[in-house]
Amino acid sequence: MKAVFGLLYAVLFFGYIVTALFIFYHIVRYSINRVAMIFGASLFIIVLGILLVSNAVIFFSLPIDAFIPKNTWF
């Protein structure tokens, strides 16, 4: 069962990355000037990194086996 939750989390994590790339592209492409682009992109990447790492750490620290009863068919 851990594999199923891991696969679902991988799909969700991939969605986060795709969304982040979309946002990053628009920050870089439509910034007012170069300084604003560098500041905005740097801030976004730093915050994104912190949030993704903390999300993964919290997910992998969950006791997934405790959520599912032992007597289920799967």
Contacts in CASP RR format, 6 or more apart in sequence:
PFRMAT RR
TARGET T0000
AUTHOR 0000-0000-0000
METHOD contacts of the structure
MODEL  1
MKAVFGLLYAVLFFGYIVTALFIFYHIVRYSINRVAMIFGASLFIIVLGI
LLVSNAVIFFSLPIDAFIPKNTWF
1 64 0 8 1.000
1 65 0 8 1.000
1 68 0 8 1.000
1 74 0 8 1.000
2 64 0 8 1.000
2 65 0 8 1.000
5 64 0 8 1.000
9 59 0 8 1.000
13 52 0 8 1.000
13 55 0 8 1.000
13 56 0 8 1.000
16 52 0 8 1.000
16 55 0 8 1.000
20 44 0 8 1.000
20 48 0 8 1.000
23 44 0 8 1.000
24 41 0 8 1.000
24 44 0 8 1.000
24 45 0 8 1.000
27 37 0 8 1.000
27 40 0 8 1.000
27 41 0 8 1.000
27 44 0 8 1.000
28 37 0 8 1.000
28 41 0 8 1.000
31 37 0 8 1.000
31 40 0 8 1.000
END
